[in-house]
Amino acid sequence: LYAWLSPLDNDYHNPAVLNRASELAYDAVRFDPNLPFAHAQVGFVLGLQKQFDASIAEFERATALNPSYTDWRFAFALVISGDSSRALLAAEAYKRTDPFYPPNAALWLGAANYMLQRYSEALPHFREVVTRAPRYGNGHIWCAANYAQLGLLDEARLQAAEAVRIDPT
């Protein structure tokens, strides 16, 4: 799955790679239908395939199997499906359970705030992403958009320029 997400080679955004990731995720669920992470993996793939209702159902199944289970990717699924209020709760829950959370957890917490037009609340999360993962272009893109919404156009231009520097394509 991360081969599909990462612009490292010809696997990047290759539909066959995403289909293979889907097959493997469903294999994991068949192997152990009681494993929350397997359902979350299916949910993540379904979200990338824009099957939003099915994606959310898989994340909900993961939580039903283990009410303590959290996953930053649930916030991703909720934001892209249009439920940013609920995404806030999912991202915050994940960050509480993992003190070493990946920058993507902060990114989707910021994105949820951004989509709710809570730009001041979103900004610290995006700044955290670009600080912790300075070569992650999407962090700079979200940060630039957020700065623009706040009317901080010089900062927005700097972040946009950094995103283009990281990935000119």
N, C-alpha and C positions, 0 to 999 in steps of 0.2 A: 504494500500500500504506500509506503513512504517513497518507494521508487517512482510511483505515479505523481506524488506531491512535490518531489525535489527535482529541480532543473539541472540534473547532473548528466543525463544521457538521453537516449531515444525513448526511454520509458516514461519520461515526463509528459503527463497528460495524454498518454497513449491509451485509447479505450480498451485495448486488449489487456493491458496491465490492470486497469481498474476492474475489468470483468474477472480476471484471475484472482485479484484480492477478494472480490465478492465470493467466488467459489470457495476460497480457503477459509473465509470467515464463516460461511455456512457449514463447511466441514467441521470447524471447531465447535459449532453449536450442536451438530449431529453427534460428535464425539462425546461432548459433555453438555447436555442441555441445561444443566444447573450451574454453569459457570458464568457469572455476571460479565466478566471481561469479554467472553466470546460474543454475548449479545450486544455489548457495547461496540465491539469491532464491526459487527453486522450493521448496527445503527450508524456508525461513522461512514461506512461505505455507502449505505443507502442515502445518507445526507449528501455525500459527494455526487451521487447519481440523481439528486434532486427528487428523491422519493421521501418527502418530508414527513408525512404521517407515519409511514412504515419505520422511518428512522427513529422518530420519537417513541414509537411503540417498543422498539427494541431496547432503547435506553430505559424506558419505564419497566420493561421486563427484567433488566439487569438489577434495577433498584428493588423490584418486588422479590427477586431471589435473595438479595442481601440489602436490607434497608440502610446499612452503613456504607454501601458502595457508592462512590462518587467518581466522576470522570469529567475532565474539562471539555471533552468532545461533546458532551451533552449540551453544554452552553453553546458550542458551535452550531449544533443541530437546531437548537431553539432560536438562535439569532437568525439563521438563514431561512427558517420557516416563518419568521415574523413574530415570535413570542419572546421578545427581549426582556419583558418583566420577569418571566420565569427563568430566562437565561441568567439574569443577575443572581438569582437564588442558587442555581446549579453551579455557577462559577465560584461564588463565595463559599459554598459548601465544600467544593473541591479544594480551594485554597486553605480552608481551615484544617483539612485532613492531611495535607501534604505540605510540610514546611519547605520542601525543596521543589515546589511545583515548577513546571516548565514555563517559559515565557508565553507560550500559547494560552495558558490559563488566564494570564493578565490581559493578553490581547482580546480574548473573547469577553472578558469582563468589561474592558474598555469599549468593545464593539456594542455590547448590550446597552451600555450607558449612552453611547453615541446615537444608536438607533432610537433611543427614547428622548433624544435631543437634550441630554444631560451632559453637555460638552465639558463643563468644569469638572464634573465627576469622572468623566472618561479620561481626561488628560493625564492624570498621574499614572494610570494603567498603561497608556501608550508610551509615556516617557520611560516607564520601567522596562517595557519591551525593548525599546531602542537602546537602552543602557545595558541591559543584560544580554541582548542578542543584536549587536550593532550591524551585523552582516545580513540580517533578516529583512529583506526589502518590504514585505507586507507590513511590518511594524512601522516603518518610515512612511508608507502610504497612508495608513490609518492615522498616524500622528499628524501628517501634513493636512489631511482632510479636517481633523479635529481643530488644529490651529486655525485653519481658514474659517471654520464655523465660529470660532471665538474672535475673528477679526484680526488675528495675529499673523498677518500676511508675510512678513519677513521670515518668521519662524516656519511658516508653511512652505515657503519657497525653498528654504534650506533642507527641510525634510524631503520634499519632492525631488530636489536635486540629488540627495543622497540615495533615494530609491532608484533613480535612473542610473546613477553611478554604479550601484550594486548590480543592476540588471538592465542594461541599455535596451534590451528587446522588449 
